[in-house]
Amino acid sequence: MSIAENIAVIRAQMEAAAIACGRDPKEIQLCAATKMNNADAVRQAIAGGVDCCGENRVQELVQKSGENAYEGAPVHFIGVLQTNKVKQVVGHVDLIQSVDRMNLLQAIQKEAAKQGISQNILLEVNIGNEESKSGFDISDILPLLEHISDFPNIRVCGLMAIPPISQNPGDNRKFFQEMFNLSVDIMRKKYDNVTMDCLSMGMSDDYVDAIACGSTMIRVGTAIFGARDYTKLHHE
Ligand SMILES: *Cc1c(COP(=O)(O)O)cnc(C)c1O
């Protein structure tokens, strides 16, 4: 199947999942996780109607930006971001979804202030409490937001999570539910400069469950582009 056909299948499933739980399908955006796919594949995904593209690696973001691959769609950063690379990302993407630690938040603030802009971000939560995963502990999020005015050039637009790799279908529902509950808590507190417009969760294997639990953005790679060819991986 072509990229456009894959997207049509995903859209139909997104819509069915939304309707099944009484949600408006328009509330849920499809982010193409474009890592290891070239500019041509990215263009096909945009033509196929994804809402935005998410890149994991600065090197790929810079290269595909140079090739005008993202024309017609917002671009997000969704990977681990080294503080020494924030310059290449801040002001160059519409949303940094993967803000996973305090020193990265500080580095983004500093760079956004220098550029005189406001950078939209999501806070990444290590919802499965996994040693190997990045993200804030769930218990750190509210205390952090109490001090978010220390970061005047950052606008928090929501939360992002990558739950543990599940053994059985449905395993991640409890994590998605916890994320949704956290986002509701945050909305009720009404922090300045903080919205919960975006709850980014759900990938190729579990986006239907994520939508059932309140996701407003799914990040899908494999189901759009096919399996990634890791033999072609270029390390930065
Ligand atoms: C690769 C990636 C995805 C998409 O994963 P698939 O299982 O291929 O859909 C989503 N989010 C992030 C942060 C990723 O790195």
The ligand as a Tripos MOL2 file, in Angstrom:
@<TRIPOS>MOLECULE
LIG
   15    15     1     0     0
SMALL
NO_CHARGES

@<TRIPOS>ATOM
      1 C1          9.2170    6.5700   16.2000 C.3       1 LIG1
      2 C2          8.3520    7.3050   17.1250 C.ar      1 LIG1
      3 C3          6.9520    7.2200   17.0390 C.ar      1 LIG1
      4 C4          6.2330    6.3140   16.0530 C.3       1 LIG1
      5 O1          6.4470    4.9770   16.3330 O.3       1 LIG1
      6 P1          5.7200    3.8390   15.4400 P.3       1 LIG1
      7 O2          5.6160    2.6900   16.3630 O.co2     1 LIG1
      8 O3          6.6130    3.5830   14.2810 O.co2     1 LIG1
      9 O4          4.4030    4.3630   15.0350 O.co2     1 LIG1
     10 C5          6.2070    7.9860   17.8980 C.ar      1 LIG1
     11 N1          6.7680    8.8010   18.8160 N.ar      1 LIG1
     12 C6          8.1000    8.9120   18.9210 C.ar      1 LIG1
     13 C7          8.6660    9.8330   19.9390 C.3       1 LIG1
     14 C8          8.9290    8.1650   18.0990 C.ar      1 LIG1
     15 O5         10.2490    8.2700   18.2330 O.3       1 LIG1
@<TRIPOS>BOND
     1     1     2 1
     2     2     3 ar
     3     2    14 ar
     4     3     4 1
     5     3    10 ar
     6     4     5 1
     7     5     6 1
     8     6     7 2
     9     6     8 1
    10     6     9 1
    11    10    11 ar
    12    11    12 ar
    13    12    13 1
    14    12    14 ar
    15    14    15 1
@<TRIPOS>SUBSTRUCTURE
     1 LIG1         1 GROUP 0 **** ****
